[in-house]
């Protein structure tokens, strides 16, 4: 008896995913709970475990295909199952020849959405309304020909929604004033300008280019960062910190610290403690805007940006304001490992109130980080570099780091932003302040 492999629940507000890769081929032996296929969602990459032990009998969804929650991915047969290769079709083969076990396939998409009565997906419907497009003009790739968000994006990329070349901007189609009866009432937004088509490429250059579809994670990163730029009144303030006191303290106790706590003593523990200490004094940097209201958080969930081979992710260290440096270092170490192994869950990345990004590990000397919406602040750490500075009227060489605080000027005033960064600087240049709560 076969056991079906289906798309699991993916998390709040996530209804579909893209097949990343299969770790097994048809005919391979699998063990229960062994990762068998990778799914990419808008936020994280998820490995689907095998629901039972046996032999992979069939693969119903191929890499790159979009699947809904609960959709069939494949089937696993008993441990003694024998999977035979599919015979090649012959001209005289009966038309009603039964399909082999490996031929399980999802319901084929309709060739045109005009042949289906399924309404476009909610995200696709929103984009259709924003761009004044008609879903009947787009071939849907979803189940039963349903138009998905990716189909609308593809149509925009082909220029289907753009006005003809000889048509003036004022003549471009306008947003429909009424949403379809099947869609919930929504605020009509101004139409978005479709991306300009790519300039022609010479045949010689085209042969040396590679076109790769953006992963869902990369698409989401691009969309969220651009939304943050379009929504928040972002401004960045800078300062520099003498890292010698922290480095001396770290060098003095790093071996004892690792022996006692089982984790290395890095810089992130000090920076996180300095941030949560400063947030208590400047609570607007730990707040967010919700309509006409300001929501001040009485807790500090600190997001730590981590670079992976698939893009930037921001796991969250919850209640960091209640943690010691050792507990923070353990949390960051665990989250970093999960991020690199692709094991982060939706819960690991939700609820952050402030973010710290460390570009210094890649050699960045200075940058202006972009807000992680809806948060109102993000601190950028950078490379430690020895520079000559004046101390007590003398020029000395010190390990210096530039700090950058990007903030939402709609909620955070310049005085507050500068004060916050100065408090972080003071805590790092005198680490004993973190212990004495000064």
URDA-V588955 format. One record per residue. N is the residue number from 0. RES is the residue in one letter. SS is DSSP state (@ for helix, = for strand, . for the rest). BURIAL is + if it has 16 or more other C-alpha atoms within 10 Angstrom, else -. Layout:
BEGIN
n->{N/N}
res->{RES/RES}
ss->{SS/SS}
burial->{BURIAL/BURIAL}
END
This chain:
BEGIN
n->{0/1/2/3/4/5/6/7/8/9/10/11/12/13/14/15/16/17/18/19/20/21/22/23/24/25/26/27/28/29/30/31/32/33/34/35/36/37/38/39/40/41/42/43/44/45/46/47/48/49/50/51/52/53/54/55/56/57/58/59/60/61/62/63/64/65/66/67/68/69/70/71/72/73/74/75/76/77/78/79/80/81/82/83/84/85/86/87/88/89/90/91/92/93/94/95/96/97/98/99/100/101/102/103/104/105/106/107/108/109/110/111/112/113/114/115/116/117/118/119/120/121/122/123/124/125/126/127/128/129/130/131/132/133/134/135/136/137/138/139/140/141/142/143/144/145/146/147/148/149/150/151/152/153/154/155/156/157/158/159/160/161/162/163/164/165/166/167/168/169/170/171/172/173/174/175/176/177/178/179/180/181/182/183/184/185/186/187/188/189/190/191/192/193/194/195/196/197/198/199/200/201/202/203/204/205/206/207/208/209/210/211/212/213/214/215/216/217/218/219/220/221/222/223/224/225/226/227/228/229/230/231/232/233/234/235/236/237/238/239/240/241/242/243/244/245/246/247/248/249/250/251/252/253/254/255/256/257/258/259/260/261/262/263/264/265/266/267/268/269/270/271/272/273/274/275/276/277/278/279/280/281/282/283/284/285/286/287/288/289/290/291/292/293/294/295/296/297/298/299/300/301/302/303/304/305/306/307/308/309/310/311/312/313/314/315/316/317/318/319/320/321/322/323/324/325/326/327/328/329/330/331/332/333/334/335/336/337/338/339/340/341/342/343/344/345/346/347/348/349/350/351/352/353/354/355/356/357/358/359/360/361/362/363/364/365/366/367/368/369/370/371/372/373/374/375/376/377/378/379/380/381/382/383/384/385/386/387/388/389/390/391/392/393/394/395/396/397/398/399/400/401/402/403/404/405/406/407/408/409/410/411/412/413/414/415/416/417/418/419/420/421/422/423/424/425/426/427/428/429/430/431/432/433/434/435/436/437}
res->{X/X/X/X/X/X/X/X/X/X/X/X/X/X/X/X/X/X/X/X/X/X/X/X/X/X/X/X/X/X/X/X/X/X/X/X/X/X/X/X/X/X/X/X/X/X/X/X/X/X/X/X/X/X/X/X/X/X/X/X/X/X/X/X/X/X/X/X/X/X/X/X/X/X/X/X/X/X/X/X/X/X/X/X/X/X/X/X/X/X/X/X/X/X/X/X/X/X/X/X/X/X/X/X/X/X/X/X/X/X/X/X/X/X/X/X/X/X/X/X/X/X/X/X/X/X/X/X/X/X/X/X/X/X/X/X/X/X/X/X/X/X/X/X/X/X/X/X/X/X/X/X/X/X/X/X/X/X/X/X/X/X/X/X/X/X/X/X/X/X/X/X/X/X/X/X/X/X/X/X/X/X/X/X/X/X/X/X/X/X/X/X/X/X/X/X/X/X/X/X/X/X/X/X/X/X/X/X/X/X/X/X/X/X/X/X/X/X/X/X/X/X/X/X/X/X/X/X/X/X/X/X/X/X/X/X/X/X/X/X/X/X/X/X/X/X/X/X/X/X/X/X/X/X/X/X/X/X/X/X/X/X/X/X/X/X/X/X/X/X/X/X/X/X/X/X/X/X/X/X/X/X/X/X/X/X/X/X/X/X/X/X/X/X/X/X/X/X/X/X/X/X/X/X/X/X/X/X/X/X/X/X/X/X/X/X/X/X/X/X/X/X/X/X/X/X/X/X/X/X/X/X/X/X/X/X/X/X/X/X/X/X/X/X/X/X/X/X/X/X/X/X/X/X/X/X/X/X/X/X/X/X/X/X/X/X/X/X/X/X/X/X/X/X/X/X/X/X/X/X/X/X/X/X/X/X/X/X/X/X/X/X/X/X/X/X/X/X/X/X/X/X/X/X/X/X/X/X/X/X/X/X/X/X/X/X/X/X/X/X/X/X/X/X/X/X/X/X/X/X/X/X/X/X/X/X/X/X}
ss->{././=/=/=/=/./././././././././=/=/=/=/=/=/=/././././././=/=/././././=/=/=/=/=/=/././././=/=/=/=/=/././././=/=/=/=/=/=/././././././=/=/=/./././=/=/=/=/=/=/./././././././././././././././././././././././@/@/@/./././././././././@/@/@/././././././@/@/@/@/@/@/@/@/@/././././@/@/@/./././././@/@/@/./././@/@/@/@/@/@/@/@/@/./././././././././././@/@/@/./././././././././././././././././././././././././././././././@/@/@/@/./././././././././@/@/@/@/@/@/@/@/@/@/@/@/@/@/@/@/././=/=/=/=/=/=/=/=/=/./@/@/@/@/@/@/@/@/@/@/@/@/@/@/@/@/@/@/././././././@/@/@/@/@/@/@/@/@/@/@/@/@/@/./@/@/@/@/=/=/=/=/././=/=/=/=/./././././=/=/=/=/=/=/=/././=/=/=/=/=/=/=/././@/@/@/././@/@/@/@/@/@/@/@/@/@/@/@/@/@/@/@/././././././@/@/@/././././=/=/=/=/=/@/@/@/@/././././././././././././././=/=/=/=/=/./././=/=/=/=/=/=/=/././=/=/=/=/=/=/=/=/=/=/=/=/=/=/=/./././././@/@/@/@/@/@/@/@/@/@/@/@/@/@/@/@/././@/@/@/@/@/./.}
burial->{-/+/+/+/+/+/+/+/-/+/-/-/-/-/+/+/+/+/+/+/-/+/-/-/-/+/+/-/+/+/-/-/-/-/+/+/+/+/+/+/+/+/+/+/+/+/+/+/+/+/+/+/+/+/+/+/+/+/+/+/+/+/-/-/-/+/+/+/-/-/+/+/+/+/+/+/+/+/-/-/+/-/+/-/-/-/-/-/-/-/-/-/-/-/-/-/-/-/-/-/+/+/-/+/-/-/-/-/+/+/-/+/+/+/-/+/-/-/+/+/+/-/-/+/+/+/+/+/+/+/+/+/+/-/+/-/-/+/+/+/+/+/+/+/+/+/+/+/+/-/+/+/+/-/+/+/+/-/-/+/+/+/-/-/-/-/-/-/-/-/-/-/-/-/+/+/-/-/+/-/-/-/-/-/-/-/-/-/-/-/+/-/-/+/-/-/-/-/-/-/-/-/-/-/-/-/-/-/-/-/-/-/-/-/+/+/+/+/-/+/+/-/-/+/-/-/-/+/-/-/-/+/-/+/+/+/-/+/-/-/+/+/+/+/-/+/+/-/-/+/-/-/-/+/-/-/-/-/-/-/-/-/+/+/+/+/-/+/+/+/+/+/+/+/+/+/+/+/+/+/-/+/+/+/+/+/+/+/+/-/-/-/-/-/-/-/-/-/+/+/+/+/+/+/+/+/+/-/-/-/-/-/+/+/+/+/+/+/-/+/+/-/+/-/+/+/+/+/+/+/+/+/-/-/+/+/-/-/+/-/-/+/+/+/+/+/-/+/+/-/+/+/+/+/+/+/+/+/+/+/-/-/-/-/-/+/+/+/+/+/+/+/+/+/+/+/+/+/+/+/+/+/+/+/+/-/-/-/-/-/-/-/-/-/-/-/-/+/+/+/+/+/+/+/+/+/+/+/+/-/+/+/-/-/-/+/+/-/-/+/+/+/+/+/+/+/+/+/+/+/+/-/-/+/-/-/-/-}
END
